[in-house]
Amino acid sequence: QMEMLKRLLDKVYAADIQVGSVDISELALRNIVHGLYPEPDQSLGLLRLTSSGGVINVSRGEELFLSRRVSGVPAEFDESVWEQFRDRLLLQVQRSIDYYESAMSQPPCNALIVATTHGWQDHVCGHLGEMLPVPIRPIKDELRQLFDICLHNPDPVDLDWDNLVTAQRNALTAALPALGGLLRAIRDQRGDLREAAA
């Protein structure tokens, strides 16, 4: 792991990019939820699915209580694959939330934020919304509160949050760990400013 990280950092430094910190993906995703819901009275889940895998986090305030890999995520997304995968996904999400609430003796989960690539956002939100007693929130509805984002493809494209196309939803989901890392950097910078003022 360290050798791979060193190779990546060598490439970053060769591109003349300054590294502020190296973060764990699950903690970067936690930063997104904390940025949206900073108060510790809100328990939130975040489900992120990409072709390389999936993860479900459950956090409250700054604390990440649970992070679980979603198994069996298909590399290709189509209607027939979705029919085979949807109940397996539901079971994994349900078990994760149940474990957080029951085994960890935590208050009920207030909502589940869903981020997917490959055009699955509506399928996942619709199915989980029907089957779970937890409000389901698409990531686009949450990110618009937290960031002023401009995508480049290759020219800048202003986002119409109410009418995002599939490619834009995919890009936002793919960028979540980087956005979470940015939130950490902002939080650290604010902490430094508070210490300097004191």
C-alpha positions in Angstrom: 0.0 0.0 0.0 2.7 2.5 1.0 4.7 1.7 -2.2 1.6 2.4 -4.4 0.9 5.6 -2.4 4.5 6.7 -3.0 4.2 6.1 -6.8 1.0 8.2 -6.9 2.6 11.0 -4.9 5.6 11.0 -7.2 3.3 11.5 -10.2 1.4 14.2 -8.4 4.7 16.1 -7.5 5.9 15.6 -11.1 2.8 17.4 -12.3 3.7 20.3 -9.9 0.6 19.7 -7.7 1.0 20.5 -4.0 -0.4 17.9 -1.7 -2.1 19.2 1.4 -3.1 15.8 2.9 -3.8 12.2 2.0 -7.2 11.0 3.2 -9.1 7.7 3.4 -12.0 7.5 1.0 -14.5 6.6 3.7 -13.5 9.6 5.8 -13.6 11.9 2.8 -17.2 10.7 2.2 -18.0 11.3 5.9 -16.8 14.9 5.4 -19.6 15.4 2.8 -22.3 14.3 5.2 -20.8 16.3 8.0 -20.7 19.4 5.8 -24.4 19.0 5.1 -25.5 18.0 8.5 -22.9 19.1 11.1 -25.1 18.6 14.2 -24.6 15.4 16.1 -28.4 14.9 16.4 -28.7 13.8 12.8 -27.7 10.2 11.8 -27.1 9.9 8.1 -26.2 7.1 5.7 -24.4 7.7 2.5 -24.5 5.0 -0.2 -22.0 5.4 -3.1 -22.0 2.9 -6.0 -19.6 3.0 -9.0 -18.5 0.3 -11.4 -15.5 -0.4 -9.2 -17.5 -1.1 -6.1 -19.8 0.4 -3.5 -19.7 1.6 0.1 -22.3 2.6 2.7 -21.3 4.9 5.6 -23.4 5.8 8.6 -22.3 8.9 10.5 -23.5 11.4 13.0 -21.9 14.8 13.3 -18.1 14.4 12.8 -18.1 10.7 13.9 -18.1 7.9 11.3 -19.9 5.0 13.1 -20.0 2.4 10.3 -18.4 1.8 6.9 -19.2 -1.3 4.9 -18.3 -2.3 1.4 -21.2 -3.3 -0.8 -20.5 -6.7 -2.3 -21.5 -7.9 -5.8 -21.7 -4.5 -7.5 -21.8 -5.2 -11.2 -19.2 -3.7 -13.4 -21.8 -3.0 -16.2 -25.2 -1.5 -15.5 -28.2 -2.4 -17.5 -31.9 -3.3 -16.8 -31.4 -7.1 -16.5 -28.4 -6.7 -14.2 -30.3 -4.2 -12.1 -33.2 -6.7 -11.6 -30.7 -9.3 -10.3 -28.8 -6.8 -8.1 -31.5 -4.6 -6.5 -32.6 -7.0 -3.7 -29.0 -7.9 -2.8 -28.3 -4.1 -2.5 -31.4 -3.5 -0.4 -30.5 -6.3 2.0 -26.9 -4.9 2.5 -28.2 -1.4 3.0 -30.9 -2.6 5.4 -28.5 -4.7 7.4 -26.0 -1.8 7.7 -28.6 0.6 9.0 -30.1 -2.1 11.4 -26.6 -2.8 12.7 -26.0 0.9 13.3 -29.3 1.3 15.2 -29.5 -2.0 17.1 -26.0 -3.4 17.7 -24.4 0.0 18.2 -27.5 1.4 20.1 -27.7 4.5 18.1 -30.7 6.7 17.3 -32.7 5.9 14.1 -31.1 6.9 10.8 -32.7 10.2 9.6 -32.0 9.7 5.9 -29.9 7.9 3.3 -28.1 9.9 0.7 -27.5 8.0 -2.6 -24.8 8.6 -5.1 -24.3 6.4 -8.2 -22.6 6.3 -11.5 -23.8 4.7 -14.8 -27.3 6.2 -14.7 -28.5 4.1 -11.7 -29.5 7.0 -9.5 -33.2 6.9 -10.2 -33.4 3.1 -10.0 -31.6 2.9 -6.7 -33.4 5.8 -5.1 -36.8 4.5 -6.3 -36.3 1.0 -5.1 -34.8 1.9 -1.7 -37.4 4.6 -1.2 -40.2 2.0 -1.7 -38.6 -0.6 0.5 -36.9 1.2 3.4 -38.5 3.3 6.2 -35.8 5.9 5.8 -36.1 9.0 3.6 -33.9 8.6 0.5 -32.1 11.7 -0.9 -30.3 11.8 -4.2 -26.8 13.3 -3.9 -27.6 16.1 -6.4 -30.2 17.5 -4.1 -27.7 17.6 -1.3 -24.6 18.8 -3.1 -26.3 21.9 -4.4 -26.6 23.1 -0.7 -22.9 22.6 -0.1 -21.0 23.5 -3.3 -21.1 25.9 -6.2 -19.8 23.4 -8.8 -18.9 23.9 -12.4 -18.1 20.8 -14.5 -15.6 20.9 -17.4 -16.1 18.8 -20.5 -13.6 20.2 -21.6 -15.2 23.6 -21.5 -17.0 24.9 -18.3 -20.6 23.7 -18.0 -23.0 25.4 -15.6 -25.2 22.9 -13.8 -28.9 23.0 -13.9 -29.5 21.1 -10.6 -33.1 20.3 -11.5 -32.2 18.8 -14.8 -28.8 17.1 -14.5 -28.0 14.7 -17.3 -26.6 11.2 -16.6 -23.0 12.2 -17.4 -23.2 15.1 -14.9 -24.6 12.8 -12.1 -21.9 10.3 -12.8 -19.2 13.0 -12.6 -20.6 14.2 -9.2 -20.6 10.7 -7.8 -17.0 10.0 -9.1 -15.8 13.3 -7.5 -17.3 12.8 -4.1 -14.0 11.6 -2.4 -12.2 14.7 -3.8 -15.0 17.0 -2.7 -14.8 15.4 0.8 -11.1 16.0 0.8 -11.7 19.6 -0.1 -14.1 20.0 2.9 -11.4 18.6 5.2 -8.9 21.1 3.9 -11.4 24.0 4.4 -12.2 22.7 8.0 -8.4 22.4 8.8 -7.8 25.9 7.4 -10.7 27.4 9.5 -9.2 25.7 12.6 -5.8 27.2 11.8 -7.4 30.7 11.5 -9.3 30.2 14.8 -6.0 29.3 16.5 -4.2 32.3 15.0 -7.0 34.6 16.2 -6.8 33.2 19.8 
